[in-house]
Amino acid sequence: MYAGAVSASVASYPHRTGEHCASTALRNVLAHHGNPLSEAMVFGLASGLGFFYFANDNLSPTRMFHGRTPSFEANFAANTGVALALREEPDDARAEQILRELLDAGVPVLLATDTFYLGYHHTTSHFPGHTCVAVGYDEAGDRVWIADRKFPEPQACSFAELRRARNAPDHPIRCANRYADCAAGAQLARPLAHAVAAALQRTARGMFEPLPEFPGMPTGITAMRALAADFASWSAAPDWSWAARFGYQVIVKRGAAGTFFRSLYGDFLREAAPALPALAALAPRMDEIARRWVALAAPLEQQSERESCDPELFAEAGRRLAELADLEAAFHRDAAALSLA
């Protein structure tokens, strides 16, 4: 499977595909270090749900939204106490040197990347913040092996490709050579019930309070309501079709478990219910929210396939999102109020 000799971490790395890039990558890294959690449990313990929306004429598409927290790995460490080391490295050459050293030590490394620069993705659109895992490199030192969510086998790319993917200077959103590892240990440092409760609280805060990662920008429920009111204006955007297509894709296609991550969170609630029994009643509510996100994606998909814009389709997406904002707000208020008693 691998051309030439590779660093020690590849042979023992338990790569499995999954629903979402960050939860798949972190699940597999944890398993490598002896803590075999499910992907849904990792997603929930990382307070994975979120929402943000922004419009920027320098980006493509010019209007986009997403349903995951930007601080996934940091949340997981804070909620569980797992010794997940999170770092950034401003110097590209130093970032590559550190990566090689960790791989030489047999340590798989979580990487933030933009899929546009990873040739094996064969994509023409930017998607910065995509998490994958470096697991080794070849004997010549030219190619690195990447374990990536949807590929059953590790993929090869050049170190030059990876350098661009980790910190490309030609795109407004940069990954800043962010990386993480669990070399210091992967076990939960607090009881599962306490970790679950902390994760619920942090998820709710992210939905109701501004995110420090996006200063001055509405996020969470506020951003959902802002987009619901703004959807009608998308008809005037020069790239209305691509914006609609990207919105449809981030809900059901781009590593979001087909439901804007909401079904994955519902699975977490069910799995965590033995530790916090009140979660059993919340899971069906999240299932309904997941179904409604899929319904919201439908008018966006229809819009993207039209030759001319139909303003009513964007208006319908806005109406559906306004209803979803109310449902999600009620859900997270109730989830945050749960007691360990």
C-alpha positions as CSV (number, residue, x, y, z in Angstrom):
1,M,0.0,0.0,0.0
2,Y,2.9,2.4,0.7
3,A,5.7,3.1,-1.7
4,G,9.0,2.8,0.1
5,A,9.7,2.9,3.9
6,V,7.5,5.0,6.0
7,S,7.6,6.4,9.5
8,A,6.4,4.2,12.3
9,S,3.0,5.7,12.9
10,V,1.5,4.5,9.7
11,A,1.6,0.8,10.5
12,S,-0.4,1.0,13.7
13,Y,-2.8,3.8,12.8
14,P,-6.4,2.5,13.0
15,H,-7.9,4.6,10.1
16,R,-11.6,4.3,9.6
17,T,-13.9,6.4,7.4
18,G,-16.6,8.5,9.0
19,E,-19.3,11.2,8.7
20,H,-17.4,14.3,9.5
21,C,-13.8,15.3,9.0
22,A,-12.8,16.5,12.6
23,S,-14.8,13.9,14.5
24,T,-13.5,11.1,12.3
25,A,-9.9,12.3,12.6
26,L,-10.1,12.8,16.4
27,R,-11.9,9.5,16.9
28,N,-9.1,7.6,15.0
29,V,-6.3,9.5,16.8
30,L,-7.9,8.7,20.2
31,A,-8.2,5.0,19.2
32,H,-4.5,5.0,18.2
33,H,-3.7,6.1,21.7
34,G,-6.0,3.5,23.4
35,N,-9.3,5.4,23.8
36,P,-11.8,3.9,21.3
37,L,-14.8,6.4,21.5
38,S,-17.4,6.5,18.8
39,E,-17.5,9.3,16.3
40,A,-20.8,10.5,17.6
41,M,-19.4,10.6,21.2
42,V,-16.4,12.5,20.0
43,F,-18.6,15.0,18.1
44,G,-20.8,15.6,21.2
45,L,-18.0,15.8,23.7
46,A,-16.4,18.4,21.4
47,S,-19.5,20.6,21.5
48,G,-19.5,20.2,17.8
49,L,-22.7,21.9,16.9
50,G,-22.6,25.6,15.9
51,F,-23.7,28.1,13.3
52,F,-22.0,31.0,11.6
53,Y,-22.9,33.0,8.5
54,F,-20.9,35.6,6.6
55,A,-21.0,37.5,3.3
56,N,-17.7,38.6,1.7
57,D,-17.3,39.6,-1.9
58,N,-13.7,38.4,-1.8
59,L,-14.7,34.8,-1.1
60,S,-16.3,32.2,-3.3
61,P,-19.1,31.8,-2.8
62,T,-19.7,35.3,-1.6
63,R,-22.3,34.1,1.0
64,M,-21.8,31.0,3.1
65,F,-22.8,29.5,6.3
66,H,-21.7,26.5,8.3
67,G,-23.1,24.3,11.1
68,R,-20.1,23.3,13.2
69,T,-18.1,25.0,15.9
70,P,-14.7,26.5,14.8
71,S,-13.1,25.4,18.1
72,F,-13.8,21.7,17.8
73,E,-10.6,20.3,19.2
74,A,-10.2,22.9,21.9
75,N,-13.7,22.2,23.1
76,F,-13.0,18.5,23.3
77,A,-9.9,19.1,25.4
78,A,-11.7,21.5,27.7
79,N,-14.8,19.3,28.2
80,T,-13.0,16.0,28.7
81,G,-9.5,16.9,30.1
82,V,-7.9,14.8,27.4
83,A,-4.3,15.9,26.9
84,L,-4.8,17.1,23.3
85,A,-2.0,19.4,22.5
86,L,-3.2,22.2,20.2
87,R,-0.7,24.5,18.4
88,E,-0.2,27.0,15.6
89,E,3.1,27.6,13.8
90,P,3.6,30.9,11.9
91,D,6.6,29.6,10.0
92,D,5.9,27.1,7.2
93,A,9.3,25.5,7.2
94,R,9.2,25.1,11.0
95,A,5.7,23.6,10.8
96,E,7.0,21.0,8.3
97,Q,10.0,20.2,10.5
98,I,7.8,19.7,13.5
99,L,5.4,17.4,11.5
100,R,8.3,15.2,10.4
101,E,9.7,15.0,14.0
102,L,6.3,13.9,15.3
103,L,5.8,11.3,12.6
104,D,9.4,10.0,13.2
105,A,8.3,9.5,16.8
106,G,5.3,7.5,15.7
107,V,2.8,10.2,16.6
108,P,-0.2,10.8,14.1
109,V,-0.9,14.5,13.7
110,L,-4.2,16.3,13.3
111,L,-3.9,19.0,10.6
112,A,-6.1,21.9,9.6
113,T,-6.1,22.1,5.7
114,D,-7.9,23.6,2.7
115,T,-9.0,20.7,0.5
116,F,-8.5,22.9,-2.6
117,Y,-4.7,22.3,-2.4
118,L,-4.9,18.6,-1.6
119,G,-4.8,17.0,-5.1
120,Y,-6.4,13.7,-4.1
121,H,-9.6,15.6,-3.3
122,H,-10.0,16.7,-7.0
123,T,-11.9,19.8,-6.0
124,T,-12.1,23.3,-7.6
125,S,-13.6,25.0,-4.5
126,H,-11.9,26.1,-1.3
127,F,-12.8,24.4,1.9
128,P,-10.4,25.7,4.6
129,G,-10.6,24.2,8.1
130,H,-10.8,20.6,6.8
131,T,-9.3,18.3,9.4
132,C,-7.2,15.2,8.4
133,V,-4.4,13.2,9.9
134,A,-0.8,12.9,8.8
135,V,0.4,9.4,9.5
136,G,3.7,9.0,7.8
137,Y,6.0,9.9,4.9
138,D,7.9,8.0,2.3
139,E,11.6,7.1,2.4
140,A,12.6,9.8,0.0
141,G,10.9,12.3,2.2
142,D,9.0,13.8,-0.6
143,R,5.4,12.6,0.0
144,V,3.3,12.5,3.2
145,W,0.6,10.0,3.9
146,I,-2.8,11.5,4.9
147,A,-5.6,9.6,6.6
148,D,-8.7,11.5,5.4
149,R,-12.4,11.1,6.4
150,K,-14.0,9.7,3.2
151,F,-11.0,7.7,1.8
152,P,-10.7,4.1,3.0
153,E,-6.9,4.1,2.5
154,P,-4.3,6.8,3.4
155,Q,-3.7,9.2,0.5
156,A,-0.4,10.5,-0.7
157,C,0.4,14.2,-1.4
158,S,3.7,16.1,-1.7
159,F,5.0,18.2,1.2
160,A,4.7,21.2,-1.2
161,E,0.9,20.5,-1.6
162,L,0.5,20.0,2.1
163,R,2.4,23.3,2.9
164,R,-0.1,25.2,0.7
165,A,-3.1,23.3,2.2
166,R,-2.0,24.2,5.7
167,N,-1.3,27.9,5.2
168,A,-1.9,29.0,1.6
169,P,-1.1,32.7,1.1
170,D,-3.5,33.2,-1.8
171,H,-6.8,32.7,0.0
172,P,-8.4,35.0,2.5
173,I,-9.1,32.2,5.0
174,R,-5.9,30.6,6.2
175,C,-5.4,27.5,8.4
176,A,-2.3,29.0,10.1
177,N,-0.5,25.7,10.3
178,R,-2.8,24.5,13.1
179,Y,-2.1,21.0,14.4
180,A,-2.7,18.8,17.3
181,D,-1.7,15.5,18.8
182,C,-2.4,13.2,21.7
183,A,1.1,12.0,22.4
184,A,0.7,12.9,26.1
185,G,-2.4,10.6,26.5
186,A,-5.9,10.2,25.3
187,Q,-7.9,9.1,28.4
188,L,-10.7,11.3,29.8
189,A,-9.6,13.1,32.9
190,R,-13.1,13.5,34.3
191,P,-16.1,11.2,34.6
192,L,-18.1,10.8,31.5
193,A,-21.3,12.3,33.0
194,H,-19.4,15.4,33.9
195,A,-17.8,15.6,30.5
196,V,-21.2,15.3,28.8
197,A,-22.7,18.0,31.0
198,A,-19.8,20.3,30.3
199,A,-20.2,19.7,26.6
200,L,-23.9,20.5,26.7
201,Q,-23.2,23.7,28.5
202,R,-20.5,24.8,26.1
203,T,-22.6,23.9,23.1
204,A,-25.4,26.1,24.4
205,R,-23.0,29.0,25.1
206,G,-21.7,28.8,21.5
207,M,-25.3,29.0,20.2
208,F,-26.3,32.0,22.4
209,E,-23.1,34.0,22.9
210,P,-20.7,35.6,20.4
211,L,-17.7,33.4,19.4
212,P,-14.2,34.9,20.1
213,E,-13.1,33.3,16.8
214,F,-15.4,35.7,14.9
215,P,-15.2,39.0,16.7
216,G,-18.0,41.4,15.8
217,M,-19.8,38.8,13.7
218,P,-23.2,37.2,14.7
219,T,-23.0,33.5,15.4
220,G,-25.2,30.8,16.7
221,I,-29.0,31.5,17.0
222,T,-28.4,35.2,16.3
223,A,-26.7,34.3,13.0
224,M,-29.4,31.8,12.1
225,R,-32.0,34.5,12.5
226,A,-29.9,37.0,10.6
227,L,-29.5,34.6,7.6
228,A,-33.3,33.8,7.7
229,A,-34.0,37.5,7.2
230,D,-31.2,37.9,4.7
231,F,-31.9,34.9,2.5
232,A,-34.2,36.9,0.2
233,S,-31.3,39.2,-0.7
234,W,-29.3,36.3,-2.1
235,S,-31.3,36.7,-5.3
236,A,-29.3,39.9,-6.0
237,A,-25.9,38.2,-5.5
238,P,-23.8,37.8,-8.7
239,D,-23.1,34.2,-7.7
240,W,-26.6,33.4,-6.4
241,S,-26.4,29.9,-8.0
242,W,-23.1,29.0,-6.5
243,A,-24.1,30.4,-3.1
244,A,-27.2,28.3,-3.2
245,R,-25.3,25.2,-4.3
246,F,-22.7,25.6,-1.6
247,G,-25.4,26.1,1.1
248,Y,-27.1,22.9,-0.1
249,Q,-23.8,21.1,0.0
250,V,-22.7,22.1,3.5
251,I,-26.0,20.8,4.8
252,V,-26.1,17.4,3.1
253,K,-22.9,16.8,1.3
254,R,-19.7,18.2,2.7
255,G,-19.0,15.9,5.6
256,A,-22.0,17.0,7.6
257,A,-23.5,13.5,8.1
258,G,-26.2,14.4,5.6
259,T,-28.1,16.5,8.1
260,F,-25.9,19.6,8.9
261,F,-24.3,17.5,11.7
262,R,-27.6,17.3,13.6
263,S,-28.2,13.5,13.3
264,L,-24.6,12.9,14.5
265,Y,-25.5,15.0,17.6
266,G,-28.7,13.1,18.1
267,D,-26.7,9.8,18.1
268,F,-24.4,11.4,20.7
269,L,-27.4,12.2,22.9
270,R,-28.6,8.6,22.7
271,E,-25.2,7.1,23.4
272,A,-24.6,9.5,26.4
273,A,-28.0,8.9,27.9
274,P,-26.8,6.1,30.3
275,A,-24.5,8.7,31.8
276,L,-27.1,11.5,31.8
277,P,-30.6,9.9,31.5
278,A,-32.4,13.1,30.7
279,L,-30.7,13.1,27.3
280,A,-33.0,10.3,26.1
281,A,-35.9,12.8,25.9
282,L,-33.8,15.3,24.0
283,A,-32.7,13.0,21.2
284,P,-36.0,12.9,19.3
285,R,-36.1,16.7,19.3
286,M,-32.7,16.8,17.7
287,D,-33.8,14.2,15.2
288,E,-36.6,16.5,14.1
289,I,-34.2,19.4,13.8
290,A,-32.0,17.2,11.6
291,R,-35.0,16.4,9.3
292,R,-35.8,20.1,9.0
293,W,-32.3,21.0,8.0
294,V,-32.6,18.4,5.2
295,A,-35.9,20.1,4.2
296,L,-34.2,23.5,4.2
297,A,-31.5,22.2,1.8
298,A,-34.2,21.3,-0.8
299,P,-35.0,24.8,-2.1
300,L,-31.3,25.7,-2.2
301,E,-30.6,22.6,-4.3
302,Q,-33.5,23.5,-6.6
303,Q,-32.3,27.1,-6.9
304,S,-28.8,26.0,-7.9
305,E,-30.1,23.9,-10.7
306,R,-32.1,26.7,-12.4
307,E,-30.9,28.9,-15.2
308,S,-32.6,31.9,-13.8
309,C,-33.0,32.9,-10.1
310,D,-36.4,32.2,-8.4
311,P,-36.6,34.6,-5.5
312,E,-39.3,32.5,-3.9
313,L,-36.9,29.6,-3.3
314,F,-34.6,31.8,-1.3
315,A,-37.6,33.2,0.6
316,E,-38.8,29.7,1.4
317,A,-35.3,28.8,2.7
318,G,-35.6,31.9,4.9
319,R,-38.9,30.8,6.3
320,R,-37.7,27.3,7.1
321,L,-34.5,28.7,8.8
322,A,-36.6,31.1,11.0
323,E,-38.5,28.1,12.3
324,L,-35.3,26.1,12.8
325,A,-33.8,29.0,14.8
326,D,-36.7,28.8,17.2
327,L,-36.4,25.0,17.5
328,E,-32.7,25.1,18.1
329,A,-32.9,27.9,20.6
330,A,-35.5,26.0,22.7
331,F,-33.4,22.8,22.4
332,H,-30.2,24.3,23.7
333,R,-31.9,26.2,26.5
334,D,-33.3,22.9,27.8
335,A,-30.1,21.0,27.2
336,A,-28.1,23.6,29.1
337,A,-30.5,23.3,32.1
338,L,-29.9,19.6,32.6
339,S,-28.6,18.6,36.0
340,L,-26.2,15.8,37.0
341,A,-28.5,14.9,39.8
